C-alpha cells in the first residue's frame, strides 16, 4: 500500500522526536545515548500548572555503555521534563537493570520483563527497543564484518535479517554473490 496522501488542512498537535547517538570511547567500549522529546503545539494543563506550547512534556535520556560484543556494561536514565515531577524522575537508577543484557540476544524481551509496565517509565522503556538496530548500524563495517569478502569470512551479519537482504534475494545475489542461496 502506498503512503497515504497528507491532508492539506491537517494541523500539527504533537511532535515526538527520538534521537540515538553512538560514540566510540576508544577503549573497546561505546556509549549509546537515546533521547526522546514530546512537544505539543498548544498550551497544556499539567499537574504543576500550564505548560506553554512548544515546551517539552517529556525530555528523557537513557545511556548505555556497551562493549563490542553488544554487552551492556553500564546503564542509566535521566528525565528533565515530565508530567509529574517527583514521580517521573524518581526511578533513573532502575535502568541499571539493563546491565548484563546483550543487545543481540533477547534484549527487547528482557527489557520488558525487567522494566515493563509499572516497574519504570513507559517512554524510556519503549525507547530502549530501538537500540539493538541502531548499534548494529554504528558497528557495521567497523566492529561487524558487513562485506564478507575474504576467504575466511563468515556470512555477513546483515544477511537474512531483513526482506531486502534475504539470502535468496536479488540484493544478496547482486552485492554478496558468495552468500546467495537459491530458493
N, C-alpha and C positions, 0 to 999 in steps of 0.2 A: 504494500500500500504506500502511495506517495505521501509526502509530508502535507498535512492539511494546510490550506491557504490561511494566512493570518488575516483576521478581520481588520479592515482599515479603522474601524471605530473602537478597537479594543483600548483599554486603559490599564496601565501597569498599577497593580495593587501591592505586590510583594516581590522582593528580589532576594534570592538565596545565592550566595557566592561560596564556592568550595575551591580551595586552592591547596595543592600539595607541592611542597618543595623538598628536594632531597639533596643533601650536602655530603660530600666525602670529607671525612675528618683527616684523612691522610695516614691513618694508623690501622687500616683494615676495618674501621668502624664507620658507620654512616648515620647521619641524623635525618629523620623523616618528620617534617613539620606539616601537619594537616590543619587547615584553618577553615572555619565556617562562620559566615556572617549572614544574618537575616535582617532585612530593612523593609519597612513599609513606606508607601508613598503618601500616607495620611497620618495625622496625629492619632495616637493610640492610647487609650486609658490603660494604665499599668497598675500593679499593686502599690507602687510608690508614688504615683502621680501620672501626669500626662507626658508621654514620650513624643517629642516633636517628629514630624515626618522627616525621613532621611536619616534619623539616628538609629543605630542598631538595636534590635530587640535581643539578638544573640550575637556574641562575638566570642568565639571559643577556639582554643588551640590544643591539639594533642601532639606530643612529641615522643617519638620512639628513637632509641639508639639501637641499631642493629649491626650484626656482623655480616660478612659476605656469604654466609650460609643461610641468611634470612632469619636468624635467631634474634629475638628481642632481648636486649641486654639491660636496657633501662626504659622506663615509660612514665609519663605523667601528663596532666592536662591543666589548663588554666582557662578560667572564664572571666571576662572583663565586662561583658554586657549580658544581662539576663532579665527575665521577667520577675523573678523572686529573689532579690538579694538576700544573702544569708542562708538561702536554701540551695539555689542552683550553683553556688560557688563553694559548697561545703564538702565536696567529695573528690577533689582533684587527685588526691593520693590513691583513690581506688583504682585509677588507671595503671598503677604499679602492678596490678594483677595480670597485665599483659606480658610481664617479664617471664621468660621461659618458653613462650609460644614461638612457633615458627610460622612465618608469613605464608609459606607454601605447603604446609601440612596441617590442614584442619583449622586454620586461623579464624576464619569467619564464624564457624560454629562455636569454637572455644570462646570467642569474644562474647557471643550471645549468652553462653552458659555462665560466664564469669561476671558479665556486666549488663545483661539484658533486663528488660522490664524495669522494675522499681529499684534495681540494685545501683544504678548510676544514671547518668544523663542520656536520654534518648538521642539527642542531637550528636553528642560526641561519640557515642557508641555506634550510631549509624555511620558517622564519618570514617571510622576505622575500616569499614567494609571496602573502601576504595584503595586501601593501602597496598595490598599484595600486587595488583596490576601496575600501580604507579611505581613501586620499587623495581618490578621487572623491567619497566621502561628505562629507569635510571641505570640499572645494571647491564642492560643489553649492549653487547659489544665491548663492555669494559670488564665486567665480572662474569657475565654469561656469554658463552660462545654462540653467536647468532648466525654464523656463516657455515660452520661445519666443513670447511674446505680441506683441511689436512687429512691425510690418510688415517691418522689415529683419532680423528674427531668422532665424537658421539653425535647422534642426531641432534640438530639444533633444538634448543629448548622450546621454541615457539611452534614447532610443527605439531599438529593435532591438538592445538589449544584454542583454535577458533575455526569458523567455517571457511574463511578465505585461505587459511594455511593448513587445510586437511591434507594428509599425505597422498590422497588420490586426486587432489585438485590441480587446477591449471597453474596457480601461483607456485606451488611446490615443484611441479613439472618444469616450469619455466626458470625459476630462480634457484631451486635447490634440487636439480635433477638426480643427484646421487641418492636423495632421500625419498624420491617419488615411488609410490606403490600403486599399481593398477587396481581398480576396484573389482 
